[in-house]
Amino acid sequence: MFGWERLSKGQHLAVTWLVAFGSNLSALWILVANGFMQDPVGATFDPVTMRMQLTSFQKLIFSPDVQSKFVHTSIAGYVTAAVFVTGVSAFYLLRERHVPLAKRSLRMAALFGVLATIGVITL
């Protein structure tokens, strides 16, 4: 969006993938922390220190609760992105700007949005 004159297409693609990866990694850690607060898998209570002590990092990360919440939340984010792209595409079509691009992106976003919505409902 900004910086097309400063970055090549390959650099833009690399930045896009890095942001997507970082966002998903951030979401994973947020959901791990939330899952631990709801059900402290891989931890035991130490009555001396009055604290929960992590006993298995692997159990914490790979708990079924975290995995299902991560998949559900990620797919819900894809639904949000699809709705956003659909809205921008519809705006372009109404204004008769970038019509070929808007038609193609509207079709792709609508299809992706429907599939992602089905994924959110079923998972």
N, C-alpha and C positions, 0 to 999 in steps of 0.2 A: 504494500500500500504506500508506504513512505520509503524513499530510498532506492527506487528503481534505477536512478542514475548512478548510484554509488555501489550497488551490489549486482553481481551477475545473476543470471537465472539459476545457476547451480548453487550459488551462495544463498539465494532466497529459498530454494528448496531445502538446503541444509538447515537453515534457520527455522523453517516451518516444521521440519521433522524434530529438531531439538526442542522447540517449544511444545510440540505435541507430546513428546516423550516426557519432558519435565512436568507438564501438567498432569499426565497420568500417574507419574511417580508421586507427585504431591498428593493427588487424590488417594492413592494407595496408602500412604502414610497417615493421612487424616482418618481414613476408614479403619486402619489398624488400631490407631489410638482410640477411636470411638468403640470399636469392637472389644478392645481390652477393658474399657470402662464399663461396658455392658456385661461382659462375661470374661473374666480374666483367665483365659486359657494360657497354659504354660507358666503359671505363677502360683506361688504359695504364700500364705500369710505368715509373717514372722512376728510372734507375740512379743518378743523382746524389744524390737524396734518399732512395733505397731505399724508395719509397712508390708505391702505386697512385694515379694522378691521374684524377679523373673528367673524361672528355672529352665525354660526352653524357648529360645528365640525362634526356632523352627516351628514349634507348635503355635506360637503367636502369629507368625507370618502366614502359615498355611492352614489356619483354622477354616473350617467350612463357612463359618459366619462371615469372615473377612472376604473370602473368595466370592461368595454369592452377592454380598453388598457391593463389591468392586465392579463385578460384571453388570449388575443392575444400574449402578450410578453412572458407569461409563456409557452404557447404551442410552440412558436418559439424557446424558450430555449430547450424544449424537442426535437424538430427537430434537433437542433445543437448537443445535446447529442447523439441522435440516429445515426447521421452521423459520429460522433467521434467513437462510439462503432463499427459501421459497418466498418470503416477504420481500426481499430485495429484488428478486427476479420479477415478481408481480408488479412492483413499483416501476421497474424499468419498462415492462410491457405497457403499463398504463400511460407512461410518459413517452412511449414509442422511442426509447433510447436503447441502443445495444440489443436490438430485437433478436438476432440469431443467437447471441450468447444467452440472453434472458430466457428464450424458449428452451434451449438445451439445459441450462442450469435449473430451470423450474421443473422440467421432467425428471432430471437426476435427483434433485433434492426431494421432490414429492415421493418418488419411488424409495429412496433411501429412508425418508421419514416414516413411511408406512412400514417398511421392513424393521426399522429400529423400534417403532412403537409395538409391533408384534413381539419383538424380542423383550422389551420391557415388561409386557403383560405376561409372557410365558415364563420368563426367568425369575 
